[in-house]
């Protein structure tokens, strides 16, 4: 296949590009570094010529962590809405074979059970901390459905959970919780600070599981448009995550809680029964193996 990865300079896109290149596909990388094959401003109309691509994996996004989201809720809304509006439209016009759109799971309400795709209620209020971001994702999801209905292009929406693994952002202020925790643990000598109580639970997915899902959906998606939850199906409390990373690091560290720092007190994990039933997909890299792989990569590639 000829595969275009948008945002291949970032965490998810870089892993996707390496995965499909290793499988022998013709991979074209879009990004903001000199190694990218295409350096285009996706906020501009017709920035990229999508003609001739079998698959476009849309990993380009304006994004950051909890701190930025809480301090400036509108920070990324306009850029993501404009960027994806152009991308999804131009892919349909160019008759791309298949477009993969990683959405997010922020439109779901906090829950103590694994949520299915059908558990989303469009009439229920969205979490106030995610209102703008979730609304933008829902808009893009509907655009995918719209263009699938009026074009020859197949579209997949992934409602994914929290990715982690190689090339993640390892910055305590701007990364997501997994990357921030890894950096804190690897830099610590005696203790690790957790923002908030640490009792909220999240669903974490190693990036290789994301890539294997994309591969499965390209091969087996049965309809022109489909929406799938993509997660581990396991709820992990932040305190449990931090302790697991400490244990795998080999360090003797204590955990303290900083209740003054920003946190979003929700718990969420996803059912992936639909992906298993329709695609035969389920995560192959579990949490403990994923943590060990991530720490091994971090030690070899990140300088504190």
Number of C-alpha atoms within 10 A of each C-alpha: 13 14 23 26 27 29 26 28 22 20 19 26 25 21 22 28 25 15 17 20 14 11 11 9 13 16 23 18 23 28 23 16 12 9 12 16 15 20 17 15 14 23 17 12 14 15 16 18 10 19 14 13 21 18 23 24 21 22 23 23 18 14 16 15 17 18 18 17 21 15 10 9 17 15 17 18 17 14 17 20 19 16 20 24 18 17 23 24 17 20 27 23 15 16 17 23 21 24 27 21 24 26 25 20 24 21 23 24 17 18 13 11 14 16 21 16 17 6 10 13 12 10 6 10 11 18 16 11 17 19 15 18 24 21 16 21 24 16 14 23 24 12 17 28 18 15 21 22 14 9 16 17 23 26 31 26 23 21 22 22 25 19 22 23 23 21 20 21 22 21 16 17 14 17 20 21 26 23 22 19 24 24 19 20 22 18 12 16 12 11 16 21 17 21 17 18 14 19 14 18 22 23 23 25 25 25 23 21 21 24 18 17 23 21 17 17 20 19 10 12 17 12 10 17 20 17 20 23 24 32 27 27 23 19 19 19 17 22 17 14 22 22 18 15 21 24 15 15 18 9 15 11 16 13 15 15 14 14 13 8 11 15 19 16 13 15 19 24 29 26 19 21 19 17 20 14 10 14 18 13 21 21 18 14 16 14 18 13 12 20 24 17 16 22 20 14 14 19 12 9 11 11 6 8
